[in-house]
Amino acid sequence: ASVSAWDEEEDGAIFTVTSRQYRPRDPTAPTPPPRSSRRLRGGTLVALVRYLLDPRMPEADMTFASAFLATHRAFTSTPALLGLVADRLEALQSLPTDELERTTGVAISVLSTWLASHPEDFGSEVKGQLDRLESFLLRTGYAAGEGVGGCGADLIRNLRSRVDSQAPDFPKPLALPGDPPADPTDVLVFLADHLAEQLTLLDAELFLNLVPSQCLGGLWGHRDRPGHSHLCPSVRATVTQFNKVAGAVVSSVLGAISTGEGPGEVTVRPLRPPQRARLLEKWIRVAEECRLLRNFSSVYAVVSALQSSPIHRLRVAWGEAARDSLRVFSSLCQIFSEEDNYSQSRELLLQEGNLEPNSKKAPKPGSRGGGVVPYLGTFLKDLVMLDAASKDELENGYINFDKRRKEFAVLSELRRLQNECRGYDLRPDPDIQQWLQGLRPLTEAQSHRVSCEVEPPGTSDSPAPRVLRPTLVISQWTEVLSSVGGPTHLVSWDQPSVGGDEVSGTPAPLLTRLAQHMKWPSVSSLDSALEGSPSLHSPADPRHLSPPASSPRPNRGHRRSASCGSPLSGTPGEGVSLGTGSGAGASGPGASDCRIIRVQMELGEDGSVYKSILVTSQDKAPSVISRVLKKNNRDSSVASDFELVQLLPGERELTIPPSANVFYAMDGVSHDFLLRRRRRPSVATRGSASGPSASGTPPSEGGGGSFPRIKATGRKIARALF
């Protein structure tokens, strides 16, 4: 079909006329007449009201009434609109009865739809206009049950009952001035799924009470102007709840309780980095549970708080967080990525909101996660940008109704999601609700100051590392001692017994160095770690064993960080001499009997992850492969299916045979290894896969040559300890 369009002006309104000329498939058939449709593009307010009550409105423009009622507050007020409706009806009393009856029937239908779809428009300010409408219906007989449907009396009664009703009572966003503030670190007391349910319960209640017309860019975009503070109360309540959740995340991770808005009116709890990491992990789990409940508002509130400057800059705390939690946080951040105008979150919300009742992914009826709560900021941004991009009036001063149609499309999506939100079946928890009610978020100045006190700017202002950055680690020191025959059963590494005055020969210097690389103590609660007892400052205190500021950044799970390939070093007086020799089979008093290698495992779609392994002179290839598999959370029983390959300069490879001792078979010029699936032997590659090492040193089968050095090293450690 060929399409042509033009504008027609009629009685203060401009219509866009579209004509479609269809051509028959049979060339010999006569050409049908063109099909035309009219769509109102703009007009004066009087012309729009006349078109609204026109009983001859074309079917192609049936959405005009819904769009007009949803967006009229952007260009007029409800009392003014009701007055124009009454003027139109009163002007038709002099016309024939049929015309008056049809127009009055349309007016009653429009008012009924208006009351059902937008009851919030009928406040106390419209009482005068309702009196005019009731008087007209009484004169014409519609209020007495006569005429079109006899529904005029019911309509007036419903309108007056709505005018006399009270506005909805939104949840109180902040704690009362006389109430003591809640401790934000108490989030550890609640289960993540229970807290997510209570956040969803509050967000769903606010979203159901949301008035979509208050989100219009012409209203919300001008909220900060003088005299507009009373506008958009439902949107303000939703934004306040969002900011409150984000503030709770910041306050809990910083361990700060606000007692006022002044810079010094903050109480800070002395939390250690592992404790802050537990708080980070807790909120990530809460966000994950909110995502399962399809509560995107709280998900983004938690994510945005964790991405804020006061929390993002805490590098030490993030370094203590579990990798699984960091992966979950990374995936949640991707949902709300600003790339392509939040295309991922829009697409996901569209999928979640359009689930069919019989779909496999759809929640069961009556389940706790049967609804959906969107992030309102996306819709507010769309409406504000749409208001700024399109003019309110056409060139001749008419109201630009095409702009209102576009706004109505966004408001219709909000209406649809509100219907989806009714599917939740959640029960309030008084304890969590009381805790949420008592939270007092920090101001921006307070949170920034506390964050700088937790980690000074000189050490934490640099960009935080990527959450999945490969970490280079050293294995447990107990493994080193057991490999050289040291008396590990006499030493408690979790709480080393160090006390009294130091004398020559005591193990305190060695224990101090070893403790710098030992695993952080587990944190089960904040209260037990913050008890003010004298033992907190004793040498056995875990903080006494924490790495100094100059040590590499510790990482959750493997706290003992070191650079790749660096041999373990010590002083002769400490009994452990791990030299810097790089050649396999080196001898002499300073030769090293263990070395750190970096193993890269091929993980298919997951990419490559590096793990640092401590290899001693007693480790053969199957043992090293099993440890690499365990560190990558793989089943170590399938170690025979993998092979260990050393990556040499010049893109060369050295395959370590299964029976070889890795410490002696490896080439000292490189510490990079690759763990991959074992290749099937072939005639062409069998010789190269099992040949001698690149350095010319054959692999050791028995490893007996290292036994003298083991005994010597064991005697040195024994002398240092005892």
C-alpha positions in Angstrom: 0.0 0.0 0.0 1.1 3.5 -0.7 0.7 5.8 2.3 0.3 9.6 2.3 -0.3 11.9 5.3 -1.3 15.6 5.8 -2.6 17.9 8.4 -6.1 19.3 8.7 -7.2 22.1 11.0 -10.7 22.2 12.3 -12.3 24.3 15.1 -9.1 25.0 17.0 -7.7 21.5 16.5 -5.1 20.0 14.1 -5.7 16.4 12.8 -3.1 14.2 11.1 -4.9 12.4 8.2 -3.3 9.2 6.9 -4.5 7.7 3.7 -3.5 4.2 2.5 -4.2 3.1 -1.0 -4.1 -0.7 -1.3 -3.5 -2.3 -4.7 -5.2 -5.6 -5.5 -3.0 -8.6 -6.3 -5.0 -9.2 -9.5 -4.0 -6.5 -12.0 -7.4 -6.8 -13.7 -9.4 -6.2 -10.5 -10.7 -2.7 -9.8 -8.7 -0.6 -7.4 -10.5 -0.2 -4.0 -11.0 3.3 -2.6 -8.3 4.6 -0.2 -8.7 4.1 3.5 -8.2 7.2 5.7 -7.8 7.7 9.4 -7.7 10.8 11.6 -5.6 11.3 14.6 -5.6 14.5 16.8 -2.2 16.0 16.8 -2.9 19.2 18.9 -5.3 21.9 19.7 -6.6 24.3 22.2 -7.8 23.0 25.6 -11.5 23.7 24.7 -11.0 21.8 21.4 -9.5 18.9 23.3 -12.4 18.7 25.7 -14.9 18.9 22.8 -13.0 16.0 21.1 -13.0 14.0 24.4 -16.8 14.2 24.6 -17.4 13.7 20.9 -19.6 10.5 20.4 -18.3 10.3 16.8 -14.7 9.8 17.8 -13.0 7.5 15.3 -12.0 4.0 16.3 -8.4 4.7 15.2 -8.1 7.2 18.0 -9.7 5.4 20.8 -6.6 5.8 23.1 -7.1 9.6 23.1 -9.3 9.6 26.2 -6.9 7.4 28.2 -3.9 9.5 27.2 -5.8 12.7 27.9 -6.9 11.7 31.4 -3.5 10.3 32.3 -1.5 13.4 31.2 -3.9 16.3 31.6 -2.1 17.6 34.8 0.9 18.5 32.6 -1.1 21.3 30.9 -4.2 21.9 33.1 -5.7 21.2 36.5 -8.5 18.8 37.4 -11.0 21.6 38.6 -10.4 23.5 35.3 -11.0 20.3 33.3 -14.2 19.4 35.1 -15.4 23.0 34.6 -14.9 22.7 30.8 -16.8 19.4 30.9 -19.7 21.1 32.7 -19.6 24.0 30.2 -19.8 21.6 27.2 -22.7 19.7 28.7 -24.6 22.9 29.5 -24.0 24.3 26.0 -25.7 21.3 24.5 -29.0 21.8 26.4 -30.3 23.9 23.5 -29.4 21.2 20.9 -31.7 18.3 19.9 -32.4 15.7 22.5 -30.5 12.9 20.6 -27.3 15.0 20.5 -27.5 15.9 24.2 -28.2 12.3 25.2 -25.3 10.9 23.3 -22.9 13.5 24.6 -24.1 13.1 28.2 -23.7 9.4 27.9 -20.1 9.9 26.7 -19.4 12.3 29.6 -20.7 9.9 32.2 -18.5 7.1 30.7 -15.5 9.4 30.7 -16.0 10.4 34.3 -16.5 6.8 35.4 -13.3 5.8 33.6 -11.5 8.8 35.1 -12.6 7.9 38.7 -11.6 4.3 38.3 -8.2 4.9 36.7 -7.1 8.1 38.5 -9.0 8.5 41.8 -6.2 10.6 43.2 -7.3 13.5 40.9 -10.5 14.0 42.8 -9.6 16.0 45.9 -11.3 18.6 48.0 -10.6 21.3 45.4 -13.1 19.8 42.9 -16.2 20.1 45.2 -17.5 23.2 43.3 -17.3 21.5 39.9 -19.0 18.4 41.2 -21.9 20.5 42.4 -22.3 21.9 38.8 -22.2 18.4 37.3 -24.8 17.1 39.9 -27.1 20.1 39.1 -26.9 19.4 35.4 -27.7 15.7 35.8 -30.6 16.5 38.1 -32.0 19.0 35.5 -31.7 16.5 32.7 -33.0 13.6 34.7 -29.8 11.5 34.7 -29.2 11.8 38.4 -32.7 10.4 39.1 -32.0 7.1 37.4 -33.4 8.1 34.0 -31.7 8.4 30.7 -28.5 6.7 29.6 -28.0 3.7 32.0 -29.3 5.5 35.0 -25.8 5.6 36.4 -25.6 9.4 37.0 -26.6 9.1 40.7 -24.1 6.4 41.4 -21.3 8.4 39.6 -22.0 11.5 41.7 -22.1 9.4 44.9 -18.8 7.7 44.1 -17.1 11.0 43.2 -18.2 12.6 46.5 -17.1 9.6 48.5 -13.6 9.9 46.9 -13.5 13.6 47.7 -14.2 13.0 51.4 -11.7 10.2 51.7 -8.2 10.7 53.1 -4.9 10.4 51.2 -3.0 7.2 51.6 -0.6 7.0 54.5 2.9 6.3 53.2 5.4 4.5 55.4 7.4 6.8 57.6 10.8 7.3 55.8 12.9 8.3 58.8 13.2 7.6 62.5 11.4 10.0 64.8 13.6 12.6 66.5 13.1 11.2 70.0 13.8 7.5 69.0 17.3 6.2 69.5 19.1 5.4 66.2 19.4 1.8 65.1 22.8 0.2 64.8 23.3 -0.4 61.0 25.8 -3.3 61.7 22.9 -5.3 63.2 22.2 -6.3 59.6 24.3 -9.4 60.4 21.7 -10.5 62.9 19.0 -11.0 60.2 18.9 -13.6 57.5 19.5 -12.3 54.0 16.3 -13.7 52.6 14.2 -12.3 55.5 15.6 -8.9 55.1 15.1 -9.0 51.3 11.4 -9.9 51.9 10.9 -7.0 54.3 12.5 -4.6 51.8 10.3 -6.0 49.1 7.2 -5.6 51.2 8.0 -1.9 51.8 8.9 -1.3 48.1 5.8 -3.1 46.9 3.5 -1.0 49.1 5.1 2.2 47.9 4.9 1.2 44.3 1.2 0.2 44.5 0.5 3.6 46.0 2.5 5.4 43.3 0.5 7.8 41.2 1.9 7.4 37.6 0.8 10.9 36.6 3.1 12.4 39.3 6.1 10.9 37.3 5.5 13.2 34.4 8.5 15.3 33.5 6.5 18.5 33.6 5.8 17.8 37.3 8.7 15.7 38.6 11.3 17.7 36.6 10.1 21.0 38.3 9.9 19.6 41.9 12.7 21.8 43.2 11.1 25.0 42.1 9.7 27.3 44.8 6.2 26.4 45.8 6.4 22.9 44.3 7.5 21.0 47.4 4.0 19.5 47.9 3.9 18.0 44.4 4.5 14.3 43.6 4.3 12.9 47.2 4.1 9.3 46.1 7.3 9.6 44.0 9.1 11.4 46.8 8.2 8.5 49.2 9.6 6.0 46.8 12.8 8.0 46.3 13.2 8.4 50.1 12.9 4.6 50.6 15.5 4.0 47.9 17.9 6.5 49.5 17.3 5.0 52.9 18.3 1.5 51.8 21.4 2.9 50.1 22.2 4.9 53.3 21.8 1.7 55.4 24.4 -0.1 53.3 26.9 2.8 53.5 26.4 3.2 57.3 26.7 -0.5 58.1 29.9 -1.1 56.0 31.5 2.0 57.6 30.2 1.0 61.0 29.0 4.5 61.6 25.9 5.6 63.5 24.6 9.1 62.9 23.4 11.1 65.9 22.9 14.3 64.0 23.7 16.1 60.7 26.9 17.8 61.9 30.3 16.5 60.8 31.2 15.4 64.3 27.9 13.8 65.2 28.9 10.3 64.2 29.8 7.3 66.3 32.2 4.9 64.5 32.7 1.3 65.6 36.3 0.0 65.2 35.8 -2.7 62.6 38.6 -4.7 61.1 38.8 -5.3 57.3 37.5 -8.9 57.6 34.5 -7.6 59.5 33.8 -5.0 56.8 34.1 -7.8 54.2 31.4 -9.8 56.1 29.2 -6.7 55.9 29.9 -6.3 52.2 29.1 -10.0 51.6 25.9 -9.7 53.7 24.5 -6.9 51.5 25.5 -8.7 48.3 23.5 -11.7 49.5 20.5 -9.4 50.3 20.7 -7.9 46.8 20.8 -11.4 45.4 17.7 -12.4 47.3 16.0 -9.2 46.2 16.8 -10.1 42.6 15.2 -13.5 43.1 12.1 -11.7 44.5 12.2 -9.5 41.3 12.6 -6.4 43.5 14.8 -4.3 41.2 14.4 -1.2 43.3 16.2 -2.6 46.4 18.7 -4.4 44.2 19.8 -1.2 42.6 19.8 0.7 45.9 22.3 -1.9 47.4 24.4 -1.9 44.2 24.6 1.8 43.9 25.6 2.1 47.6 28.4 -0.4 47.2 29.5 1.5 44.1 29.5 4.8 45.9 32.8 6.5 46.6 32.9 6.0 50.4 32.5 2.2 49.9 34.2 1.7 46.6 37.5 3.1 47.8 37.8 0.6 50.7 40.3 -1.6 48.9 41.4 -3.6 51.9 37.8 -4.5 52.9 37.0 -5.5 49.3 40.2 -7.6 49.2 38.9 -9.6 52.1 35.5 -10.4 50.4 34.9 -13.9 49.1 35.3 -14.4 45.4 31.8 -15.9 45.0 30.3 -12.8 46.5 32.3 -10.6 44.2 31.2 -12.6 41.2 27.5 -12.1 42.3 28.2 -8.4 42.8 29.7 -8.2 39.3 26.7 -9.8 37.7 24.3 -7.5 39.6 26.4 -4.4 38.5 26.0 -5.6 34.9 22.2 -5.6 35.2 22.2 -1.8 35.9 25.0 -0.9 33.6 24.5 2.5 31.9 25.6 1.1 28.6 23.0 1.6 25.8 20.7 3.6 28.1 20.3 0.8 30.7 19.3 -1.7 27.9 20.1 -4.7 30.1 17.9 -3.7 33.0 15.1 -2.7 30.6 15.2 -6.0 28.7 15.3 -7.9 32.0 12.4 -6.0 33.4 10.4 -6.6 30.2 11.1 -10.3 30.5 10.2 -10.5 34.2 7.1 -8.5 33.7 5.8 -10.5 30.7 5.9 -14.0 32.1 3.0 -16.1 31.1 0.9 -17.7 33.9 1.9 -21.2 32.7 5.5 -20.4 32.0 8.1 -22.6 33.6 9.9 -19.5 34.9 6.8 -17.9 36.2 6.4 -18.0 40.0 3.6 -20.1 41.4 0.4 -18.3 42.3 0.5 -17.1 46.0 4.3 -17.6 46.2 6.3 -14.9 48.0 8.0 -13.8 44.7 4.9 -13.5 42.5 5.2 -9.8 42.0 7.7 -7.3 40.5 9.0 -4.0 41.7 10.9 -1.9 39.1 13.5 0.7 39.6 11.5 3.9 39.3 14.5 6.0 38.3 14.6 4.6 34.8 11.0 5.7 34.2 11.6 9.1 35.8 14.6 9.7 33.6 12.7 8.7 30.4 9.8 11.1 31.2 12.1 14.0 32.2 14.2 13.5 29.0 11.0 13.3 26.9 9.7 16.5 28.5 12.9 18.2 27.6 13.1 16.9 24.1 9.6 17.7 23.0 7.8 21.1 23.1 4.6 21.6 25.1 3.0 23.6 22.3 3.0 23.6 18.5 4.1 26.5 16.4 0.6 28.1 16.5 0.3 27.8 20.3 -1.8 24.6 20.3 -1.2 21.9 22.9 1.2 19.3 21.5 -0.8 16.2 22.1 1.7 13.9 20.3 4.0 14.5 23.2 1.3 13.4 25.6 0.8 10.2 23.7 4.5 9.3 24.1 4.3 10.1 27.8 1.2 7.9 28.1 3.1 5.0 26.7 5.6 5.2 29.6 2.8 5.6 32.1 1.0 2.6 30.7 4.0 0.5 31.4 4.0 1.6 35.0 0.4 0.8 35.3 1.0 -2.7 33.9 3.8 -3.3 36.4 1.6 -2.1 39.2 -0.8 -4.9 38.3 2.1 -7.4 38.4 3.2 -6.1 41.8 0.0 -7.3 43.4 1.3 -10.9 43.2 3.4 -10.8 46.3 2.4 -12.8 49.4 4.7 -11.4 52.2 4.2 -11.0 55.9 5.8 -8.1 57.9 8.5 -8.9 60.5 8.3 -6.5 63.4 12.0 -6.8 64.4 13.3 -6.0 60.9 10.7 -3.3 60.3 11.7 -1.6 63.6 15.3 -1.8 62.7 14.7 -0.3 59.2 12.5 2.4 60.8 15.3 3.4 63.2 18.1 3.8 60.7 19.5 7.2 60.2 21.6 7.5 57.0 24.8 9.5 57.0 25.1 12.6 55.1 27.6 12.7 52.1 30.1 14.7 54.1 29.9 12.4 57.1 30.3 9.2 55.0 33.2 10.6 53.1 35.0 11.7 56.4 34.4 8.3 58.0 35.6 6.5 54.9 38.9 8.5 54.9 39.3 7.7 58.6 38.9 3.9 57.9 41.4 3.9 55.1 43.5 7.1 54.7 43.5 8.7 51.2 47.2 7.8 50.6 46.5 4.1 50.6 42.9 3.7 49.3 42.2 6.5 46.8 43.6 4.6 43.9 41.1 2.7 41.7 39.9 -0.5 43.3 41.0 -3.7 41.5 38.7 -5.7 39.3 36.7 -8.1 41.4 37.9 -11.1 39.4 41.5 -10.2 39.3 43.8 -13.2 39.5 45.5 -13.5 42.9 49.0 -14.8 43.6 49.2 -16.6 46.8 51.4 -18.8 49.1 50.0 -22.0 50.5 49.7 -22.7 54.2 53.0 -22.5 56.1 52.1 -25.7 57.9 52.6 -27.4 54.5 56.1 -26.0 54.3 57.0 -27.3 57.8 55.4 -30.7 57.2 57.3 -31.1 53.9 60.7 -30.6 55.6 59.9 -32.7 58.7 59.4 -29.8 61.1 57.6 -30.3 64.5 54.3 -28.7 63.4 52.3 -30.6 66.0 54.0 -28.5 68.8 52.9 -25.1 67.3 49.4 -23.6 67.4 49.2 -21.4 64.4 45.8 -20.0 65.2 46.8 -18.7 68.6 50.6 -18.9 68.9 51.9 -19.1 72.5 54.1 -16.1 72.8 54.5 -14.4 76.1 57.0 -13.1 78.7 60.3 -11.5 77.9 62.1 -12.4 74.8 65.3 -14.3 75.2 67.8 -15.6 72.7 66.6 -18.6 70.9 62.9 -18.0 71.5 60.7 -18.6 68.4 59.0 -15.1 68.6 60.9 -13.6 65.6 60.1 -16.6 63.4 56.5 -16.8 64.5 56.0 -13.1 63.8 57.2 -13.5 60.3 55.2 -16.6 59.7 52.1 -15.0 61.2 52.3 -12.2 58.7 51.3 -14.7 56.1 48.9 -16.9 58.0 45.2 -16.9 57.4 43.0 -14.2 59.0 40.9 -15.4 61.9 37.3 -16.1 61.1 34.7 -13.5 62.0 31.5 -14.9 63.4 30.1 -11.7 64.9 31.1 -8.1 65.5 30.3 -8.1 69.2 32.9 -10.8 70.1 35.6 -9.0 68.2 34.9 -5.6 69.8 35.0 -6.6 73.4 37.4 -4.2 75.3 39.6 -6.7 77.1 43.3 -6.3 77.8 44.0 -9.4 75.7 43.1 -7.5 72.5 46.5 -5.8 72.8 48.5 -8.9 73.7 50.9 -10.5 71.2 48.3 -13.3 70.7 45.7 -10.9 69.5 44.7 -11.5 65.8 45.3 -7.8 65.0 48.9 -8.3 66.3 49.2 -11.0 63.6 47.7 -8.9 60.8 49.9 -7.9 57.9 51.6 -4.5 58.2 50.6 -1.6 55.9 53.6 -2.3 53.7 52.7 -5.9 53.0 50.8 -6.8 49.8 47.0 -6.5 49.9 45.5 -9.6 51.4 42.8 -11.4 49.6 39.8 -13.4 51.0 40.5 -17.1 51.1 44.2 -16.8 50.5 45.5 -14.1 52.7 49.2 -14.6 52.1 49.9 -12.6 49.0 53.3 -12.5 47.2 54.6 -11.7 43.8 54.6 -14.5 41.2 57.7 -16.7 41.1 59.4 -15.0 44.1 61.2 -17.5 46.2 60.5 -17.5 50.0 63.1 -15.4 51.8 64.2 -15.3 55.3 67.2 -14.5 57.5 69.8 -17.0 58.5 69.0 -16.3 62.2 65.4 -17.4 61.7 66.3 -20.9 60.6 64.7 -20.9 57.2 66.9 -20.0 54.3 65.0 -19.9 51.0 67.4 -18.5 48.5 66.9 -16.9 45.2 68.5 -19.6 43.1 66.5 -20.2 39.9 68.0 -23.4 38.6 66.6 -26.8 39.4 68.8 -28.9 41.6 70.8 -26.0 43.0 73.0 -26.9 45.9 74.7 -25.1 48.7 73.7 -23.6 52.0 71.5 -20.9 50.4 69.8 -23.1 47.9 66.0 -23.2 48.1 64.1 -26.5 48.6 60.7 -25.0 47.6 59.6 -22.5 45.0 56.3 -20.7 44.1 55.0 -21.5 40.6 52.0 -19.8 38.9 49.6 -22.3 37.3 47.1 -21.2 34.7 44.1 -23.6 34.3 42.0 -23.6 31.2 38.4 -23.2 32.2 36.7 -23.0 28.9 34.0 -20.3 28.8 35.1 -19.0 32.3 38.4 -17.9 31.0 41.8 -18.5 32.6 42.4 -18.1 36.3 45.9 -18.1 37.8 46.7 -19.9 41.1 50.1 -19.8 42.9 51.3 -23.1 44.2 54.2 -23.8 46.6 56.2 -26.7 45.1 58.7 -28.5 47.3 61.5 -30.9 46.5 59.1 -33.8 47.4 56.2 -32.9 45.1 55.6 -34.9 42.0 53.3 -34.0 39.1 50.1 -35.8 40.3 50.4 -34.1 43.7 50.7 -30.6 42.2 47.9 -31.3 39.7 45.6 -32.4 42.6 46.3 -29.2 44.5 45.7 -27.0 41.5 42.3 -28.7 40.9 41.3 -28.2 44.6 42.2 -24.6 44.4 40.0 -24.2 41.4 37.1 -26.1 43.1 37.5 -29.1 40.9 37.4 -32.8 41.7 41.0 -33.8 42.5 40.2 -37.5 41.8 40.4 -36.8 38.1 44.0 -35.6 38.3 45.1 -38.3 35.9 43.1 -36.6 33.1 45.3 -33.5 33.3 48.9 -32.7 32.4 51.2 -30.0 33.8 53.0 -28.0 31.2 55.7 -25.4 31.8 55.5 -22.3 29.6 59.0 -21.3 28.5 60.2 -18.2 26.6 59.9 -18.2 22.9 56.4 -19.8 23.0 58.0 -23.2 24.0 56.4 -25.7 26.3 57.8 -28.4 28.6 55.4 -31.2 29.6 56.1 -32.6 33.1 55.8 -36.4 33.0 53.4 -37.9 35.6 56.3 -39.7 37.4 58.6 -36.6 37.5 59.4 -34.5 40.5 58.2 -31.0 39.5 60.9 -29.2 41.5 63.7 -30.9 39.6 62.0 -31.3 36.2 61.1 -27.6 35.8 63.3 -25.1 34.0 64.3 -22.3 36.4 64.0 -19.6 33.7 60.2 -19.6 34.0 57.6 -20.0 36.8 54.5 -20.1 34.6 52.7 -23.4 34.1 49.6 -24.5 32.4 47.2 -27.2 33.5 45.2 -28.7 30.7 43.4 -31.8 29.6 45.8 -34.7 28.8 46.3 -35.1 25.1 46.1 -38.5 23.5 49.6 -39.7 22.7 50.4 -39.9 19.0 53.4 -41.1 17.0 54.4 -37.5 16.1 54.2 -36.1 19.6 55.1 -38.9 21.9 58.7 -38.2 21.9 58.4 -34.4 22.6 55.8 -34.9 25.3 58.0 -37.2 27.4 61.5 -36.0 26.6 64.0 -34.4 28.9 63.7 -30.9 30.3 64.7 -27.9 28.4 67.6 -27.3 30.7 69.0 -30.7 30.0 68.4 -32.0 33.6 66.5 -35.3 33.5 63.5 -35.6 35.8 64.1 -37.4 39.0 62.2 -40.6 39.6 62.9 -41.2 43.2 63.6 -37.8 44.6 66.2 -39.4 47.0 68.8 -36.7 46.2 66.9 -34.1 48.1 66.8 -36.0 51.4 70.0 -34.6 52.8 68.8 -31.0 52.3 65.5 -31.9 53.9 67.3 -33.1 57.0 69.5 -30.0 57.1 66.6 -27.6 56.8 64.7 -29.5 59.4 67.6 -29.2 61.9 67.7 -25.4 61.2 64.0 -24.9 61.9 64.3 -27.1 65.1 67.1 -25.0 66.4 65.2 -21.8 65.7 62.1 -23.0 67.4 63.6 -24.8 70.4 
